Amino acid sequence: MNTESAFTAPILDWYDANARDLPWRAPDATPWGVLVSEIMLQQTPVSRVLPVWDAWTTRWPTPAALAAEPSGEAVRAWGRLGYPRRALRLHEAARTITERHGGDVPSSHADLLALPGIGAYTAAAVASFAFRQRHAVLDTNVRRVLARLLSGVEYPPKTQTKAEVKLAESLLPLDPPTAARWAVAVMELGALVCTARSPRCVDCPVIDRCAWHLTGRPAYDGPPRRGQTYAGTDRQCRGRLLAVLRDAVEPVEKPALDVVWSDATQRERALDTLIADGLVDPLEDGRYALPG
């Protein structure tokens, strides 16, 4: 079977009719806007990213604009998106783009991969979505769609395998712009229809060719898939400490941090990790601030 002819057209047609209107997909979206979106969307839903992305790209429409400001301002503008080290990575990438690439996000996949904090997925996504190149873009949604469609299993392996990459590459249309559209179309199908829980198979454009559906949708046979907890964790504590610093105009005294978390041992551990991650600067006068 020619997998491209079997799956490509139906999924692309579905995407044309159902794709969400997202600003980083607009014809006038810049490569920088695409890069920012890809970093923000990691482990964060679109609904939370949209307002922050808009504010971020309005304030810093180019890498040079961000690079000109202290990294602490990136952390402040990150708000409550979570995993704030991503803000530092974007700031560092902006500086590298400004210093080594004349302020333009590089189009080369190798150059993208060489940017600080940019991994294989993000490099492939930016090369594909910003520059219409031909790359296999494998996020959680895409891996789940391909696992169900071709492997007949409910979920992909916990860790990405070489076989998954090879399979994704084999499905890429030969024409680069079409391959780029295919990459985002499969991603959108996973986000809107072939979801992790309660997939809407009746709305799937390739339900008649889905191996998982055709074999009766067998249940996942593997280790328990547990969702991430948040309440009471060091992550939550770190978030509350950072919120104090983001909202403050001046460096803050230690008591202002102490009041946001009652467990002193956990609070001090969380503060230490924020300092180690470069998200908080301990000042010589005993106060704390976002990095300068």
N, C-alpha and C positions, 0 to 999 in steps of 0.2 A: 504493500500500500504506500502510496506517496503521501506522507504525513502532511506536507505543505498543502496539497490540494484538498485533503480531507478536513483539515481543521482551520487553515488560515482564513479563507474567505468568510465562513460563517462567523468566526470570532471578530474579524475586522468589521463586518457589516453590523454585528451587534454593538461593537464599540462606537461606530459612527452614530448609531441611534440612541445610545444610552450613556455615553461618557459624561461624567460630571464636568461642569464648567468651572475649572480651577485656574487661577491666575498664572500659575507656573506652566500651564499648558497652552496659554494664549499665543497666537502667532508672534506677538511682539515681546514675549518673555525673553529676557536676556539669559545668557549662560550663567551669570552670577545668580540671578533669581532662581534658576533651576538648581544650582548647587546648594543655595540656602535652603530651598524646599526639601531637598533630599536629606540634608543633615537634620532638619527639624522633624521630618516625618519618621525618623527612626524611633520605633517604639512609642509613637505618639499619634493619636488619631487626627484626621484632617480637620475636624471641627475645632480642635484646640490650636492647630497650627495656623489656620487662616488669618486670624487677627494679628498674631505675632509676626507672621511673614509679611503682611502688608505694612505694619509699622516699621519693621526692620528694613525692608527694601525701600521704603520712603525715606527713612533717615539715612541709610547707607546704600544708595543705588549702585555703587561700584565697590569693588574690593578696596580700592585706594581710600575711599571715604571711611570704611571701617578701620583699615590699617592705621589711619591717622589718629584714632582715638585710643585711649587706654583700654586694655583688655577687660578691665572692670566694668566699663560701660556696656560691653557685649554681654557680660553676665547679668547686669542690671536689666538690659532690654530683653533678655531671654525669658524673664518673668517666671511663670510657673509651669513651663513646658516639661520640666524634669530633666534628669541627667545633664546638669548644667555644664559638665566638662565639654559638651558639644559646642557650647558658645566659645570656649577657649580655643577649641580646634578650628572653628570657623575663623576666629580672629587671626590665629597663626597662619591658616591657609591664605587669608586675605593679604597678610604681610608678605608671604612668599610669592603670591601672584603679582603683587605690586613690585617687588624687588627683582624678580627673575623673569617675569613674563610681561613687563610693561603695563601692568594693570588689567590685562585681559585674561580671563579664564582660558587656560590652554585647551585646544581641541584634541590634542594627542592623548590617547588612552594611557600611554606610558607616562606622560607628563602629569596627567591627572592623578595617576596612582602614586606618583612621587610627592604629591602635596601632603603636608602634615595632616594626619588624622583621616586621610582618605583611603578607604579600603577597596577591595575588589568590587564589591557591589556598587558603591558610590561612584567609582571611576567609570564602570560600565554604564550606569544609569545616566550620568551627565554626558558621556560621549554619545549615548543613544538619544536621549531626550533633548539635549541642547544642540547637538551637532548632527543629528540624524545619521549616526553611524550604525554599523551592524555588529551588535554585541549581545550576548546572552545576559539578560538582567534577571537575576534570581533573588527575589525577596521572598518573604514568608508566603505571600499570596500566590506568587507564581509557582513556587515549589509545591504548594498544596494542589493547585489546579493540575499540574502535570502528573503528580502522584495519583490523583484520582482518574484523570483522563486516560493515561497510558499505562500506569502500573497497577491500577485497580485497587489501591489501598486508600484508606481514609485520610491518612496523614503521611507526610514524608518523614525520612529519618530525622532524628533530633539534630544531627550535625550534617551539614551539606556534604555530599559525596562527589567524587569525580564522575561517577555515572550520571548523576543529575545534570552536571554541567554539560557533559557530552550529549545527553538527550536534548537539553534546551538548545544547544548549538545546532543539532540536527534539524530542529523545527524552524530555524530562522529562515525567512524568505531571503533569496539571493540579493534582491535589490535593497541597498542600505536604508533608504527612507521608509520603505515598506517594512523592513525588519524592525526599525525603530518604532513604527506604529504598532506592529505586532507585539512588541515587548510591553508597551504600555497598555495595550488592549487586554492581554492575558492578566496583567496586574489588576486591571479594573474589574475583570470578570471575577477574580478571586476576592476582591474587596466588596463587591456588590451582590454577587450571586453564589459563587462557590465558597461560601464563608466557612470558617472553622466550625461554628455551631449553627445548626438549623439551615443548611444550604438550601437555596431555592432552586432545586433541580428543574422544576417545571419551567423556569425562565431561562434555562441554559440553552444556548444556540447549538450546542453539540451533544445534547443529552443522548441522542441515538447512537453516538460513537464513544460514549464515556465507559471505560472498562469497569469503573467502580459501580456505576449505576446498572450496567448490564449484568453484573454478577450479584445483584441484590443489595448493593451498598453494605458490604460486610463491615462490621464494627472494627475499630482499631485494635490490633493485637500487638500490644507492646507495653512498655513501662507506663505507669499512670502519668497523664499529662496534667500537671498542677499549674494553676495560674499563680502569678506573682502576688504575694501579699504586700501591703504597704503600711497599714495602721500599726503604729508601735515600733516600726523598724528604724534602723539607723538612717535609711533614706528619708523617712518622714522627718526625723529630727534634723538632718542636714538641711532639708527644705525650709524648715521653720527658722533655723539660724540664718540661712541665706536671705530669707524674706526680710528679716530685721535690717540687714545690711543694704539690701536693695532699696528699701524704703527710706533709708537715712541719707540726709544730705551730707553730714559730716561723719567721721569715724565714730564708732559707738563704744561706750564703756562696757566692761564685761558683765555687770549686772543686767544690762539690757538684753543680753543673750541668755543669761541664766534663767530669766523668768519664763522663757517660752517652752522649757522642757524640764519636767520635775526630776527625772532620773539623772543625777549628777554624773554618774559613771558613764552612762550612755551619751550624755550631752558632751562631756569632755572628749570622748572617743570620736564622736561625730565631728566636733570642731577640729580635732587633730587631723582627721582625714581631709577636711576641707582645706586646711592649710597645706597639707602634703600634696593635694591635687592642684594647688595654685589658685584656688577659688577665693581664698581669704588671706589677707595680709595682716599678721600680728605686728603692730607698731611698737616702737621703742617705749612709748609712754604708757603702754598697757592697753591701749584701745585696739579696735579691730576695724578693718575696712576691706572693701573690694579691691582687687589688685589694681595697681596704678599703671 
